[in-house]
């Protein structure tokens, strides 16, 4: 795969590239915000989709044992996690699954714990379903985030807390939580009767030899309080096909989750999603290995540039993913000033840190899932914005 090739995405109805005028009022800024990559999907996926297209019949489709076997094989081979096929259900996306879990395992007025700064839809799916957010803020130490377990235990002891949403690996920072962290978190949730929804969408994109620990793989007891959300969408750049696999080992919890899907009129995956998830998880490994090497190169390039050219910008070097969490607070700019500098002076669009909740002030998120040349262009634009 030639990851250096700069693909043209304008005119493809891309949110990232085609919506900049509508959303930001500019058409000449480099979009490095939305979390999808600028790389073509693996040939194994596109060829499988072409074959499906050539069949020419697109009637009602449902994932079957073959689909589940592809998911199980991937989890075993990439993460050493033996998944029971019966535990798997499917959702059009992980954000959809978050909403279904909130509806299934909480009641209006209940509280849901999240760890800010964190992926924005965590807030939206809780609040739009009439539940309340309870923050367990992450703590920055030595350039990385840590969990505040003392505060977490205090929050979980509130009887109105029914659900905890975990981001592993963490978005926006790329932090991969250790087995020890996850065990401690799990034991607290188990003690207080709190169900854990673990968003593990970035888990395939582990960098620098880091290994992902699935929350549900820690123990049978923790598996039984878990809903694990995984998808090939970030890994293989197929988010637009809308396919995710949800692992729910406990039979009763799985029944509740599926009931939420049914209440909302959501019935399985579309024809192309089924084909894509099977091809990705059965044939995508070699392509992913190449991608990870390229992303590591991009991360190293960003780190070297910032160290040499913008030493006041603190980069949280990610354990996983293609996202970079940048701390601009040393410049003393307000978040609005920072965003306008990037947009008007640097001609670059980054995700503002405030979007991720408390603790995101002074930060911005950069998408490095692009060619090295595009990344270098983006870094130069950030420098121009700050001069």
C-alpha positions as CSV (number, residue, x, y, z in Angstrom):
1,X,0.0,0.0,0.0
2,X,1.4,3.4,-1.0
3,X,0.4,5.5,2.1
4,X,2.5,8.4,0.6
5,X,-0.1,9.0,-2.1
6,X,-2.3,12.0,-1.5
7,X,-5.8,10.9,-2.4
8,X,-8.4,13.5,-3.7
9,X,-11.4,13.5,-1.4
10,X,-13.1,16.7,-2.4
11,X,-16.3,16.1,-4.1
12,X,-17.0,12.8,-2.4
13,X,-19.4,14.2,0.2
14,X,-16.7,13.8,2.8
15,X,-17.6,15.5,6.1
16,X,-13.9,16.2,6.7
17,X,-13.1,17.7,3.3
18,X,-16.4,18.9,1.8
19,X,-18.1,20.5,4.8
20,X,-15.4,23.0,5.8
21,X,-17.2,25.9,4.2
22,X,-20.5,25.1,5.8
23,X,-19.1,24.4,9.2
24,X,-16.1,26.8,9.5
25,X,-16.8,29.4,6.9
26,X,-13.6,28.7,5.0
27,X,-12.7,26.6,1.9
28,X,-8.9,27.2,1.9
29,X,-8.0,25.5,5.2
30,X,-6.4,22.0,5.5
31,X,-8.9,19.7,7.4
32,X,-7.1,17.7,10.0
33,X,-10.0,17.4,12.4
34,X,-12.6,14.5,11.8
35,X,-11.2,11.1,12.8
36,X,-11.1,9.3,9.5
37,X,-8.0,8.7,7.5
38,X,-7.1,9.9,4.0
39,X,-5.9,6.4,2.9
40,X,-7.7,4.0,0.6
41,X,-9.2,1.0,2.4
42,X,-7.4,-2.3,1.9
43,X,-7.7,-4.0,-1.4
44,X,-9.1,-7.1,0.3
45,X,-12.1,-5.0,1.4
46,X,-12.6,-3.1,-1.8
47,X,-12.4,-6.3,-3.9
48,X,-14.9,-8.0,-1.7
49,X,-17.3,-5.0,-2.0
50,X,-16.9,-5.1,-5.8
51,X,-17.8,-8.8,-5.9
52,X,-20.8,-8.1,-3.7
53,X,-21.8,-5.2,-6.0
54,X,-21.5,-7.3,-9.1
55,X,-24.0,-9.8,-7.6
56,X,-26.6,-7.0,-8.2
57,X,-29.1,-8.0,-5.6
58,X,-29.3,-6.1,-2.4
59,X,-32.2,-7.5,-0.5
60,X,-32.5,-7.7,3.3
61,X,-29.2,-8.9,4.8
62,X,-28.3,-10.2,8.2
63,X,-24.9,-11.1,9.7
64,X,-24.5,-14.8,10.2
65,X,-22.1,-17.3,11.7
66,X,-19.5,-16.4,9.1
67,X,-19.6,-12.8,10.3
68,X,-19.3,-13.8,13.9
69,X,-16.4,-16.2,13.1
70,X,-14.5,-13.3,11.4
71,X,-15.0,-11.1,14.5
72,X,-13.9,-14.0,16.9
73,X,-10.9,-14.8,14.8
74,X,-9.7,-11.2,14.7
75,X,-10.1,-10.7,18.5
76,X,-8.2,-13.9,19.2
77,X,-5.4,-13.3,16.7
78,X,-4.9,-9.6,17.4
79,X,-5.7,-9.3,21.0
80,X,-5.5,-12.8,22.5
81,X,-9.2,-12.6,23.5
82,X,-11.4,-15.6,23.0
83,X,-14.9,-14.3,22.3
84,X,-17.9,-16.5,22.5
85,X,-19.8,-16.1,19.1
86,X,-23.1,-16.1,21.0
87,X,-22.0,-12.9,22.9
88,X,-21.9,-10.9,19.6
89,X,-24.5,-8.6,18.4
90,X,-24.2,-5.9,15.7
91,X,-24.9,-2.2,15.5
92,X,-24.6,0.4,12.6
93,X,-22.0,2.2,14.7
94,X,-20.5,2.5,18.2
95,X,-22.2,5.8,18.9
96,X,-25.5,4.0,18.1
97,X,-24.4,1.3,20.5
98,X,-23.6,3.8,23.2
99,X,-27.2,5.2,23.0
100,X,-28.6,1.7,23.1
101,X,-26.6,0.9,26.2
102,X,-27.7,4.0,28.0
103,X,-31.3,3.2,27.2
104,X,-30.9,-0.5,28.2
105,X,-29.0,-0.2,31.5
106,X,-30.2,3.1,33.0
107,X,-33.4,5.0,33.6
108,X,-34.2,8.7,33.1
109,X,-32.4,10.7,35.7
110,X,-29.7,8.1,36.5
111,X,-26.1,9.1,36.3
112,X,-23.4,7.9,33.9
113,X,-19.7,8.3,34.7
114,X,-17.3,9.4,32.0
115,X,-13.6,10.5,32.2
116,X,-13.1,13.9,30.6
117,X,-11.6,15.0,28.5
118,X,-13.2,12.4,26.3
119,X,-14.9,11.6,23.0
120,X,-17.8,14.1,22.6
121,X,-20.6,11.6,21.8
122,X,-20.2,10.1,25.3
123,X,-21.8,13.3,26.6
124,X,-24.4,13.5,23.8
125,X,-25.7,9.9,24.1
126,X,-26.1,10.3,27.8
127,X,-27.8,13.7,27.9
128,X,-30.0,13.2,24.8
129,X,-31.4,10.1,26.5
130,X,-32.4,12.1,29.6
131,X,-29.6,10.8,31.9
132,X,-27.0,12.8,33.8
133,X,-23.3,13.0,33.3
134,X,-21.0,12.6,36.2
135,X,-17.3,13.5,35.7
136,X,-14.4,11.4,36.9
137,X,-11.7,13.7,35.4
138,X,-8.4,12.3,34.2
139,X,-5.2,13.6,35.7
140,X,-2.2,14.6,33.7
141,X,1.1,13.3,35.0
142,X,4.4,13.3,33.2
143,X,2.8,14.0,29.8
144,X,0.1,11.3,30.0
145,X,-3.3,10.8,31.6
146,X,-3.9,8.7,34.7
147,X,-7.2,7.7,36.3
148,X,-8.2,9.2,39.6
149,X,-9.4,6.1,41.5
150,X,-10.1,7.9,44.7
151,X,-12.5,10.2,43.0
152,X,-13.9,7.3,40.9
153,X,-14.7,5.3,44.0
154,X,-16.5,8.3,45.5
155,X,-18.5,8.8,42.3
156,X,-19.4,5.1,41.9
157,X,-20.7,4.9,45.4
158,X,-23.6,7.2,44.4
159,X,-26.6,4.8,44.1
160,X,-27.9,6.8,41.1
161,X,-24.8,5.8,39.1
162,X,-25.7,2.8,36.9
163,X,-23.2,3.0,34.0
164,X,-19.6,3.8,33.4
165,X,-18.4,4.5,29.8
166,X,-14.7,3.6,29.3
167,X,-12.6,4.8,26.3
168,X,-9.8,2.3,25.8
169,X,-7.6,3.4,24.1
170,X,-8.5,6.9,25.1
171,X,-9.7,9.5,22.6
172,X,-8.4,12.2,22.2
173,X,-5.0,11.3,23.9
174,X,-4.3,7.8,22.5
175,X,-3.6,6.5,26.0
176,X,-3.9,2.8,26.3
177,X,-4.9,1.7,29.8
178,X,-2.8,-0.9,31.6
179,X,-4.1,-4.2,32.8
180,X,-3.7,-2.9,36.3
181,X,-5.7,0.2,35.7
182,X,-8.5,-1.8,34.1
183,X,-8.6,-4.3,36.9
184,X,-8.8,-1.6,39.5
185,X,-11.5,0.2,37.6
186,X,-13.4,-3.1,37.1
187,X,-13.3,-4.1,40.7
188,X,-14.8,-0.8,41.7
189,X,-17.6,-1.1,39.2
190,X,-18.2,-4.7,40.3
191,X,-18.3,-3.7,43.9
192,X,-20.9,-0.9,43.2
193,X,-23.0,-2.8,40.7
194,X,-22.1,-0.5,37.8
195,X,-22.2,-1.8,34.2
196,X,-19.2,-0.9,32.0
197,X,-19.5,0.1,28.4
198,X,-16.0,-0.1,26.9
199,X,-15.5,1.7,23.6
200,X,-12.5,0.0,22.1
201,X,-12.7,1.3,18.5
202,X,-9.1,2.4,18.4
203,X,-7.7,-0.9,19.9
204,X,-6.4,-2.3,16.6
205,X,-4.2,0.8,16.0
206,X,-1.7,0.0,18.8
207,X,1.7,1.8,18.2
208,X,5.3,1.1,19.2
209,X,4.6,-2.5,20.2
210,X,2.0,-1.6,22.8
211,X,-0.6,-4.4,23.4
212,X,-4.3,-3.7,23.9
213,X,-6.1,-5.3,26.9
214,X,-9.8,-5.8,26.3
215,X,-11.7,-5.0,29.4
216,X,-13.9,-8.1,29.1
217,X,-10.8,-10.4,28.8
218,X,-9.7,-9.6,32.4
219,X,-12.0,-12.1,34.1
220,X,-15.3,-13.8,33.8
221,X,-16.7,-11.6,36.5
222,X,-15.8,-8.4,34.7
223,X,-16.9,-9.8,31.4
224,X,-20.4,-10.3,32.9
225,X,-20.7,-6.5,33.7
226,X,-19.3,-5.4,30.3
227,X,-20.5,-4.3,26.9
228,X,-17.5,-4.1,24.5
229,X,-17.8,-2.0,21.4
230,X,-15.4,-2.7,18.5
231,X,-15.4,-1.9,14.8
232,X,-13.3,-2.1,11.7
233,X,-14.2,1.5,10.8
234,X,-11.2,3.4,12.3
235,X,-8.8,0.6,11.6
236,X,-9.5,0.2,7.9
237,X,-11.0,3.6,7.1
238,X,-14.5,2.4,6.4
239,X,-16.6,4.4,8.8
240,X,-19.0,5.3,6.1
241,X,-20.1,1.7,5.8
242,X,-21.4,1.7,9.3
243,X,-20.5,-1.6,10.9
244,X,-19.7,-2.4,14.5
245,X,-19.6,-5.6,16.6
246,X,-20.8,-5.4,20.2
247,X,-19.7,-8.2,22.6
248,X,-22.0,-8.8,25.6
249,X,-21.2,-12.0,27.4
250,X,-24.0,-11.9,29.9
251,X,-27.2,-13.3,28.3
252,X,-29.6,-11.0,30.2
253,X,-27.6,-7.9,29.4
254,X,-27.4,-8.9,25.7
255,X,-31.2,-9.4,25.6
256,X,-31.7,-5.9,27.1
257,X,-29.3,-4.4,24.6
258,X,-31.0,-6.1,21.7
259,X,-34.4,-5.0,22.9
260,X,-33.1,-1.4,22.7
261,X,-32.0,-1.9,19.1
262,X,-35.5,-3.3,18.3
263,X,-37.3,-0.4,20.0
264,X,-35.3,2.0,17.9
265,X,-36.0,0.2,14.7
266,X,-32.4,-0.9,14.2
267,X,-32.1,-4.3,12.6
268,X,-28.6,-5.5,11.9
269,X,-26.2,-4.3,9.2
270,X,-26.6,-3.3,5.5
271,X,-25.3,-5.6,2.8
272,X,-22.0,-3.8,2.2
273,X,-21.3,-3.5,6.0
274,X,-21.6,-7.3,6.4
275,X,-19.2,-7.9,3.5
276,X,-16.8,-5.2,4.7
277,X,-16.6,-6.5,8.3
278,X,-16.0,-10.1,7.1
279,X,-13.2,-9.0,4.7
280,X,-11.6,-6.7,7.1
281,X,-11.4,-9.1,10.0
282,X,-10.4,-12.1,7.9
283,X,-8.0,-10.6,5.4
284,X,-7.0,-7.1,6.7
285,X,-4.1,-8.0,9.0
286,X,-1.1,-7.5,6.6
287,X,-2.4,-4.1,5.5
288,X,-2.9,-3.0,9.1
289,X,0.7,-3.9,10.0
290,X,1.9,-1.7,7.2
291,X,-0.4,1.1,8.3
292,X,0.8,1.0,11.9
293,X,4.4,1.3,10.7
294,X,3.5,4.3,8.7
295,X,1.5,5.9,11.5
296,X,4.5,5.5,13.8
297,X,6.6,7.3,11.3
298,X,4.1,10.1,11.2
299,X,4.0,10.3,15.0
300,X,7.8,10.5,15.1
301,X,7.8,13.2,12.5
302,X,5.3,15.3,14.5
303,X,7.3,14.9,17.7
304,X,10.5,15.9,16.1
305,X,9.0,19.0,14.3
306,X,7.3,20.2,17.5
307,X,10.4,19.7,19.6
308,X,12.5,21.7,17.1
309,X,10.1,24.3,15.9
310,X,7.4,24.7,18.5
311,X,8.9,23.6,21.9
312,X,6.1,25.4,23.8
313,X,3.5,22.9,22.3
314,X,3.3,19.8,24.4
315,X,2.4,16.6,22.5
316,X,1.0,13.6,24.3
317,X,2.6,10.9,22.3
318,X,-0.1,8.3,21.8
319,X,0.1,4.6,22.6
320,X,-2.5,4.0,19.9
321,X,-4.5,5.6,17.1
322,X,-3.7,8.3,14.5
323,X,-4.8,11.2,16.7
324,X,-2.4,13.6,18.4
325,X,-3.5,15.6,21.5
326,X,-1.6,18.9,21.6
327,X,-1.4,21.3,24.5
328,X,-1.1,24.9,23.5
329,X,-1.7,26.4,26.9
330,X,1.8,27.8,27.2
331,X,0.8,30.4,24.6
332,X,-1.7,32.0,27.0
333,X,-4.5,32.2,24.3
334,X,-8.1,31.7,25.0
335,X,-9.7,28.7,23.3
336,X,-11.5,30.9,20.9
337,X,-8.3,32.9,20.0
338,X,-6.5,29.6,19.5
339,X,-9.1,28.2,17.1
340,X,-9.2,31.5,15.2
341,X,-5.5,31.6,14.9
342,X,-5.4,28.1,13.4
343,X,-8.3,28.8,11.1
344,X,-7.5,32.3,9.8
345,X,-3.8,32.6,10.1
346,X,-2.6,29.0,9.8
347,X,-5.3,27.9,7.4
348,X,-5.8,24.6,9.2
349,X,-8.7,23.0,11.0
350,X,-8.1,21.1,14.2
351,X,-10.6,19.8,16.8
352,X,-10.9,22.3,19.7
353,X,-10.0,20.7,23.1
354,X,-13.1,22.2,24.7
355,X,-15.2,19.8,22.6
356,X,-14.0,17.0,24.9
357,X,-15.2,18.5,28.1
358,X,-13.5,19.7,31.3
359,X,-9.7,19.4,31.0
360,X,-9.7,20.1,27.3
361,X,-9.0,23.8,27.6
362,X,-5.9,24.9,25.8
363,X,-5.7,21.6,23.8
364,X,-6.5,20.8,20.2
365,X,-6.6,17.4,18.4
366,X,-4.7,16.7,15.2
367,X,-5.5,13.9,12.8
368,X,-2.2,12.3,11.6
369,X,-4.0,9.6,9.6
370,X,-2.7,11.1,6.3
371,X,0.3,11.1,4.0
372,X,3.6,12.3,5.5
373,X,3.5,15.2,3.1
374,X,0.1,16.3,4.3
375,X,1.2,16.0,7.9
376,X,4.2,18.1,7.3
377,X,2.0,20.7,5.6
378,X,-0.3,20.7,8.6
379,X,2.6,21.1,11.0
380,X,4.0,24.1,9.1
381,X,0.5,25.7,9.2
382,X,0.3,25.2,12.9
383,X,3.7,27.0,13.2
384,X,2.4,29.8,11.0
385,X,-0.6,30.2,13.2
386,X,1.5,30.7,16.3
387,X,4.1,33.1,14.8
